[in-house]
Amino acid sequence: MAPVLVVEHLQKHYGNHKAVKDVSFSVEAGEIFGIVGPNGAGKTSSVECIIGLRPATAGTIQLLGRDLKQHGSYIRSKIGVQLQQATLPDRLTVAEALQLFGSFYPQARPWQKVIEEWGLAEQAKTAFANLSGGQKQRLFIALSLIHDPEIVFLDELTTGLDPQARRITWNLIQDVRKRGKTVMLVTHFMEEVERLCDRIAVIDQGTVIALDTPDRMIAAYQHDLRQQPVPSRDLPHPERVTFEDVFLRLIGQPAH
Ligand SMILES: Nc1ncnc2c1ncn2[C@@H]1O[C@H](COP(=O)(O)OP(=O)(O)OP(=O)(O)O)[C@@H](O)[C@H]1O
């Protein structure tokens, strides 16, 4: 099956600052694909170029087999986006938000169905400001899916949520995939990518420094640990390696 997204040698410069130096990866239909990296690594800049929000400085982006530069409006109709630090006017109700976002797309699904699917029917008349953190995230997911896109980009969806709301949101992300969508997930939570993602790209200083399944990355790290002649106090016990340990080593930080 052809990949739904192919990014090749993407670069994004802001003046002299090279935020994205060389990012390449491809994503298969139905994957939950994670993008992780330290603050300022270039994750959001990469995603913003991929969704057509910012022009790339160099490189090519193909979504659903079409080049972003030539087919921008087609591609925008096929992607759903929940951007970092998304918010809505305090007094806008859930139903109004869904109707408003639906009005942007000719092929929008009936908002009454979407509100039911995402368990927000009881909050239809609730103002955005009065929703819980978890309900706000559910609304943002529903809004990103109102036009029935094929690929959904979720940037730091669970930042600021308490652990319970975060876990509920994980289930929602899996529900998005169950509905046949491909999910691109940008997050700082390593447990989140380890549990949810089929594959992960680790971006550091504007380049992809690792790309694989979480299990394979963890296995490679464990293998390396066993090769060490003297156990280091900075490294965790090999049986308890997590993706977070792998991530910290990849970006050059001590694991514990
Ligand atoms: N509009 C902009 N103008 C100038 N510099 C920018 C702009 N947007 C981002 N940058 C810079 O580009 C670099 C990459 O930022 P970006 O937001 O893409 O990183 P990130 O990996 O998403 O970080 P975070 O995890 O903190 O969200 C940072 O040094 C940032 O300050």
The ligand as an ORCA input file, in Angstrom:
! r2SCAN-3c Opt
* xyz 0 1
  N       7.775     31.911     13.741
  C       9.020     31.712     14.183
  N       9.982     32.638     13.991
  C      11.235     32.431     14.411
  N      11.655     31.316     15.050
  C      10.733     30.367     15.267
  C       9.377     30.505     14.853
  N       8.698     29.382     15.215
  C       9.603     28.590     15.820
  N      10.811     29.174     15.848
  C      12.048     28.602     16.404
  O      12.327     27.409     15.686
  C      12.819     26.404     16.558
  C      11.932     25.176     16.466
  O      10.657     25.504     17.019
  P       9.457     24.465     17.017
  O       8.303     25.150     17.682
  O       9.259     23.930     15.660
  O      10.057     23.323     17.943
  P       9.299     22.182     18.737
  O      10.144     20.978     18.598
  O       7.892     22.078     18.272
  O       9.374     22.734     20.217
  P       8.348     22.540     21.455
  O       8.493     21.131     21.897
  O       8.886     23.508     22.478
  O       6.972     22.875     20.977
  C      12.879     27.034     17.948
  O      14.177     27.500     18.163
  C      11.898     28.181     17.861
  O      12.240     29.219     18.740
*
